[in-house]
Amino acid sequence: MIEPRECLHRVTPYPMPEPGRKTKTRLDMNENTRGCSPRVLDAIKNINQDDIAAYPEYQGLIEKLAHFHNVRPENLLLTNGADDAFRCIMATYLDSRHQVILPIPIYPMFEIFARQNGAQVTEVLYNQDLSFPTEKVINAINEKTKMVVIVNPGNPTGTTITRKELIRILTAAKTAVVLLDETYYQFTEESFIPLIKDFANLIITQSFSKVFGLAGLRIGFIVSNSDNIIHLNKVNLPFSVNTIALIAAKTALDDDAYIDEYVYEVKNERRFLYEKLQKMGFDVRMTDANFILLYLGDQCNRIHQELKYRNVLVKNLKGYPQLDGFLRITIGTHSENLVFLEVLEDIIRTGTK
């Protein structure tokens, strides 16, 4: 065996999901289980040989995104999903001299990318009520701090940071990058993209995986000061976004009504699921994203496995700080949510498979 870089000994790869998920009730990965806009499928059906044979052209989607978010094209960089955006940002700014502040619990890829670049990771616990730990983050900033990561709404916490709190962190970390992931922002109806005009240290990531239902096509983007984009493009992979993903994303942006309807449906179903679980006597936490948190305590692992045995997939948050004993339940369609409730109720009632 050839020895890898020393920093990779501190990296644990992200676990891939088991095969066969599409035949089951998928409430484990915060996908849009309703699916993408029908217009997207129509657009994909109309691709031709040149679309496949030629290298992809980004400009059309970049211009559409610039109009959509009221920024300039030079403020944007397309990536192969939000994960690739995180990789790109951390590869641009981090090395072994630097500290990264991660409010935890958080999506594991942030720590993985930070450690891949040799950075020191400083973890800051969310508050006990899972509200964002603004004061703790500010207190953790020092001369080695090169990056602060914020996910808004948080995953897996589902809680948000206010504009005022974000500005305080941007000001306190003025010599560091503040990486703000807005993968779930549509469920809060507020993006902080306008702040890139005032804060050169703000770099925002978004994704087409959740609300737009394009997780299988892997497309995301970065929004920031144009000077930052120039540097980020130095480590971005050429042609990392394929033509089918570009066509799908452009088409999805045009179908506002479909997206608005989906977000409305998620909010209604989130309330429905929350109230049903409360009536069943469960400790359930509302969020500002497309999932809820269900506390099952020492029964969590058993019930998680029972649900899986019955082809209902949910996320066990075992090992996540402050969330041991919780399941994260993606808000599915009404019929999917009913399946989950029915199976859960039967498991609780019978206590067996």
C-alpha positions as CSV (number, residue, x, y, z in Angstrom):
1,M,0.0,0.0,0.0
2,I,1.2,3.5,-0.8
3,E,0.7,5.9,2.2
4,P,-1.8,8.7,1.6
5,R,-1.4,12.2,2.9
6,E,-1.3,12.2,6.7
7,C,-4.4,14.2,7.1
8,L,-6.5,11.5,5.4
9,H,-6.0,9.2,8.3
10,R,-8.4,11.4,10.2
11,V,-11.1,11.1,7.5
12,T,-14.0,8.6,7.6
13,P,-15.8,8.4,4.2
14,Y,-19.4,9.3,4.0
15,P,-21.6,6.1,4.1
16,M,-23.5,5.5,0.9
17,P,-27.1,4.5,1.0
18,E,-28.1,0.9,0.5
19,P,-29.3,0.0,-3.0
20,G,-33.0,-0.5,-3.8
21,R,-34.3,2.7,-2.1
22,K,-36.6,3.7,-5.0
23,T,-38.9,0.8,-4.3
24,K,-39.4,1.8,-0.7
25,T,-41.0,4.7,1.2
26,R,-38.0,7.1,1.1
27,L,-38.2,9.5,4.1
28,D,-34.5,9.3,5.0
29,M,-32.6,11.7,2.7
30,N,-34.8,14.8,2.6
31,E,-35.5,14.3,-1.1
32,N,-38.5,15.8,-2.9
33,T,-40.4,12.5,-3.1
34,R,-43.1,14.1,-5.2
35,G,-40.4,14.4,-8.0
36,C,-39.3,17.1,-10.3
37,S,-41.5,19.3,-12.4
38,P,-43.1,17.4,-15.3
39,R,-41.6,20.1,-17.6
40,V,-38.2,18.9,-16.6
41,L,-39.0,15.3,-17.8
42,D,-40.3,16.7,-21.1
43,A,-37.2,18.8,-21.6
44,I,-35.0,15.7,-21.0
45,K,-37.0,13.7,-23.4
46,N,-36.2,16.3,-26.1
47,I,-32.4,16.1,-25.8
48,N,-30.5,15.2,-29.0
49,Q,-27.3,13.6,-30.0
50,D,-25.4,16.9,-30.0
51,D,-26.5,17.5,-26.4
52,I,-24.8,14.3,-25.4
53,A,-21.8,14.5,-27.8
54,A,-20.8,18.1,-27.1
55,Y,-19.2,19.4,-23.9
56,P,-21.7,21.3,-21.7
57,E,-22.2,25.1,-22.0
58,Y,-22.9,26.8,-18.7
59,Q,-23.7,30.4,-19.7
60,G,-27.5,29.9,-20.2
61,L,-28.1,28.6,-16.7
62,I,-25.7,31.1,-15.1
63,E,-27.6,34.0,-16.7
64,K,-30.9,32.5,-15.6
65,L,-29.7,32.1,-12.1
66,A,-28.3,35.6,-12.0
67,H,-31.7,37.0,-13.0
68,F,-33.4,34.6,-10.5
69,H,-31.3,35.8,-7.6
70,N,-30.7,39.4,-8.7
71,V,-26.9,39.0,-8.9
72,R,-24.4,39.3,-11.8
73,P,-23.2,36.3,-13.7
74,E,-19.7,36.8,-12.3
75,N,-21.1,36.2,-8.8
76,L,-22.0,32.6,-9.7
77,L,-20.1,29.3,-10.0
78,L,-21.9,26.0,-11.0
79,T,-20.9,22.8,-9.2
80,N,-21.6,19.1,-9.3
81,G,-24.1,19.4,-6.4
82,A,-23.8,21.3,-3.1
83,D,-21.2,18.7,-1.9
84,D,-18.9,19.7,-4.8
85,A,-19.4,23.4,-3.8
86,F,-18.3,22.6,-0.2
87,R,-15.3,20.8,-1.6
88,C,-14.4,23.6,-3.9
89,I,-14.6,26.3,-1.2
90,M,-12.6,24.4,1.3
91,A,-9.9,23.4,-1.2
92,T,-9.6,27.1,-2.1
93,Y,-9.2,28.5,1.4
94,L,-8.0,25.8,3.8
95,D,-4.7,24.2,4.7
96,S,-3.0,22.8,7.9
97,R,-2.5,26.3,9.3
98,H,-6.2,27.0,9.5
99,Q,-9.1,26.5,11.9
100,V,-12.6,25.7,10.8
101,I,-15.5,26.3,13.1
102,L,-18.3,23.8,12.7
103,P,-21.6,24.2,14.7
104,I,-22.6,20.7,15.5
105,P,-24.7,18.6,14.8
106,I,-24.0,19.2,11.2
107,Y,-23.9,17.4,7.8
108,P,-20.8,15.2,8.0
109,M,-19.3,16.3,4.7
110,F,-18.2,19.6,6.1
111,E,-15.8,17.9,8.5
112,I,-14.7,15.5,5.9
113,F,-13.7,18.2,3.4
114,A,-12.1,20.3,6.2
115,R,-9.9,17.3,7.3
116,Q,-9.1,16.4,3.7
117,N,-7.4,19.8,3.5
118,G,-5.5,19.3,6.7
119,A,-7.5,22.0,8.6
120,Q,-8.1,21.9,12.4
121,V,-11.8,21.5,13.2
122,T,-13.3,23.3,16.2
123,E,-16.7,22.0,17.0
124,V,-19.3,24.3,18.7
125,L,-22.4,22.7,20.1
126,Y,-25.8,24.0,19.2
127,N,-27.8,25.3,22.1
128,Q,-29.8,22.8,24.1
129,D,-33.0,23.8,22.4
130,L,-31.2,23.3,19.0
131,S,-31.2,27.1,18.3
132,F,-28.1,28.4,16.5
133,P,-25.2,29.0,19.0
134,T,-24.3,32.5,17.8
135,E,-22.4,33.6,21.0
136,K,-20.4,30.3,21.1
137,V,-19.4,30.7,17.5
138,I,-18.3,34.3,17.9
139,N,-16.3,33.3,21.1
140,A,-14.6,30.5,19.2
141,I,-13.2,32.9,16.5
142,N,-9.5,33.6,16.8
143,E,-6.4,34.5,14.7
144,K,-6.3,31.0,13.2
145,T,-9.9,30.9,12.1
146,K,-10.1,30.7,8.3
147,M,-13.7,29.5,8.0
148,V,-17.0,29.4,9.8
149,V,-19.7,27.0,8.4
150,I,-23.4,27.8,8.8
151,V,-26.2,25.7,7.4
152,N,-29.5,27.6,7.3
153,P,-31.9,26.0,8.0
154,G,-29.7,23.5,9.8
155,N,-29.4,19.9,8.9
156,P,-30.1,17.8,11.0
157,T,-31.4,20.4,13.5
158,G,-33.9,22.1,11.2
159,T,-33.4,25.5,13.0
160,T,-32.5,28.8,11.5
161,I,-30.2,31.8,12.1
162,T,-31.5,35.3,11.9
163,R,-30.2,38.0,9.6
164,K,-28.9,40.0,12.6
165,E,-27.0,37.0,14.0
166,L,-25.5,36.2,10.6
167,I,-24.3,39.8,10.3
168,R,-22.7,39.6,13.8
169,I,-20.7,36.5,12.7
170,L,-19.7,38.1,9.4
171,T,-18.4,41.1,11.2
172,A,-16.6,39.1,13.9
173,A,-15.0,36.8,11.3
174,K,-14.1,39.6,8.9
175,T,-10.7,37.9,8.0
176,A,-12.3,34.5,7.5
177,V,-14.7,32.9,5.0
178,V,-18.3,32.4,6.3
179,L,-19.6,29.5,4.3
180,L,-23.4,29.7,4.4
181,D,-25.3,26.7,3.0
182,E,-28.8,27.5,1.9
183,T,-29.8,24.0,0.6
184,Y,-33.1,24.3,2.5
185,Y,-33.8,28.0,2.3
186,Q,-37.0,27.8,0.3
187,F,-38.8,26.5,3.3
188,T,-38.0,29.7,5.2
189,E,-38.7,32.0,2.2
190,E,-35.6,34.0,2.9
191,S,-32.2,33.8,1.3
192,F,-29.2,35.9,2.5
193,I,-27.8,36.3,-1.0
194,P,-28.3,40.1,-0.9
195,L,-25.6,40.3,1.8
196,I,-22.8,39.3,-0.6
197,K,-22.9,43.0,-1.7
198,D,-21.9,44.1,1.7
199,F,-19.7,41.3,3.0
200,A,-16.8,40.1,0.8
201,N,-16.2,37.1,3.3
202,L,-19.7,35.6,2.6
203,I,-19.8,32.6,0.3
204,I,-23.3,31.0,-0.2
205,T,-24.1,27.6,-1.5
206,Q,-27.4,26.3,-2.9
207,S,-28.6,23.1,-4.4
208,F,-31.2,21.8,-6.9
209,S,-31.5,18.5,-5.0
210,K,-34.2,19.3,-2.5
211,V,-37.0,21.6,-3.6
212,F,-36.3,21.2,-7.3
213,G,-36.2,17.4,-7.1
214,L,-33.0,17.0,-9.1
215,A,-30.8,15.1,-6.5
216,G,-30.0,12.3,-9.0
217,L,-28.5,14.8,-11.5
218,R,-26.1,16.5,-9.0
219,I,-26.2,20.2,-9.6
220,G,-25.6,23.1,-7.2
221,F,-23.9,26.5,-7.3
222,I,-21.9,29.1,-5.3
223,V,-22.8,32.8,-4.9
224,S,-20.3,35.3,-3.7
225,N,-18.2,38.4,-4.4
226,S,-16.8,38.2,-7.9
227,D,-13.2,38.2,-6.7
228,N,-14.0,35.1,-4.6
229,I,-15.5,33.4,-7.6
230,I,-12.3,33.9,-9.6
231,H,-10.3,32.1,-6.9
232,L,-12.9,29.3,-6.5
233,N,-12.9,28.7,-10.2
234,K,-9.2,27.8,-9.9
235,V,-10.1,24.5,-8.1
236,N,-13.5,23.9,-9.7
237,L,-13.5,21.0,-12.1
238,P,-14.1,21.9,-15.8
239,F,-17.4,20.5,-17.2
240,S,-18.3,19.0,-13.8
241,V,-22.0,19.8,-14.5
242,N,-23.4,17.7,-17.3
243,T,-25.7,18.9,-20.1
244,I,-28.7,17.0,-18.8
245,A,-28.4,18.6,-15.4
246,L,-28.1,22.0,-17.0
247,I,-31.2,21.5,-19.1
248,A,-33.1,20.2,-16.1
249,A,-32.1,23.1,-13.9
250,K,-32.9,25.8,-16.4
251,T,-36.4,24.2,-17.0
252,A,-37.0,23.8,-13.2
253,L,-36.3,27.5,-12.6
254,D,-39.1,28.3,-15.1
255,D,-41.8,26.4,-13.3
256,D,-42.4,28.7,-10.3
257,A,-45.9,27.4,-9.8
258,Y,-44.7,23.8,-9.3
259,I,-42.1,24.8,-6.8
260,D,-44.5,27.0,-4.8
261,E,-47.0,24.2,-4.8
262,Y,-44.4,21.7,-3.5
263,V,-43.2,24.1,-0.7
264,Y,-46.9,24.7,0.3
265,E,-47.5,21.0,0.4
266,V,-44.5,20.3,2.5
267,K,-45.5,22.9,5.1
268,N,-49.0,21.5,5.3
269,E,-47.8,17.9,5.5
270,R,-45.1,18.9,8.1
271,R,-47.9,20.3,10.3
272,F,-50.1,17.3,9.7
273,L,-47.3,14.8,10.6
274,Y,-46.3,16.9,13.6
275,E,-49.8,17.0,15.0
276,K,-50.5,13.3,14.3
277,L,-47.3,12.2,16.1
278,Q,-48.1,14.5,19.1
279,K,-51.6,12.9,19.4
280,M,-49.9,9.5,19.4
281,G,-48.0,10.7,22.5
282,F,-44.6,11.2,20.9
283,D,-42.0,13.9,21.6
284,V,-41.7,15.5,18.2
285,R,-39.8,18.7,17.1
286,M,-41.0,21.0,14.4
287,T,-38.4,22.4,12.0
288,D,-38.0,25.1,9.3
289,A,-36.9,22.5,6.7
290,N,-38.6,19.6,4.9
291,F,-38.3,17.2,7.9
292,I,-39.2,16.8,11.5
293,L,-37.4,15.2,14.4
294,L,-39.0,12.3,16.4
295,Y,-37.5,11.4,19.8
296,L,-37.8,7.7,20.7
297,G,-35.0,7.5,23.3
298,D,-33.7,4.0,23.9
299,Q,-36.3,2.5,21.5
300,C,-34.9,4.5,18.6
301,N,-32.5,1.9,17.1
302,R,-35.1,-0.9,17.4
303,I,-37.9,1.2,15.8
304,H,-35.6,2.4,13.1
305,Q,-34.7,-1.2,12.2
306,E,-38.4,-2.2,12.3
307,L,-39.4,0.6,10.0
308,K,-36.5,-0.4,7.6
309,Y,-37.7,-4.1,7.7
310,R,-41.1,-2.9,6.6
311,N,-39.6,-0.8,3.7
312,V,-40.0,2.6,5.4
313,L,-36.7,4.4,5.4
314,V,-36.0,7.2,7.9
315,K,-32.7,8.7,9.2
316,N,-31.4,7.5,12.6
317,L,-29.5,10.4,14.2
318,K,-27.5,8.1,16.4
319,G,-24.0,9.6,17.0
320,Y,-25.1,13.1,16.2
321,P,-24.4,15.4,19.2
322,Q,-27.6,16.2,21.1
323,L,-29.7,14.1,18.8
324,D,-29.1,10.5,20.0
325,G,-32.4,8.8,20.3
326,F,-34.0,10.9,17.4
327,L,-35.2,9.9,14.0
328,R,-35.2,12.5,11.2
329,I,-38.4,12.1,9.1
330,T,-38.4,13.6,5.7
331,I,-41.8,15.2,4.8
332,G,-43.1,13.0,2.0
333,T,-46.4,13.1,0.0
334,H,-49.6,12.6,2.0
335,S,-49.8,9.0,1.1
336,E,-46.2,8.4,2.1
337,N,-46.7,10.1,5.4
338,L,-49.8,7.9,6.1
339,V,-47.7,4.8,5.3
340,F,-45.1,5.9,7.9
341,L,-47.7,6.7,10.5
342,E,-49.5,3.4,10.0
343,V,-46.3,1.3,10.1
344,L,-45.0,3.2,13.2
345,E,-48.3,2.8,15.0
346,D,-48.3,-0.9,14.3
347,I,-44.7,-1.3,15.5
348,I,-45.5,0.5,18.8
349,R,-48.7,-1.6,19.2
350,T,-47.2,-5.0,18.5
351,G,-43.6,-4.4,19.5
352,T,-42.5,-7.0,16.9
353,K,-41.7,-7.2,13.2
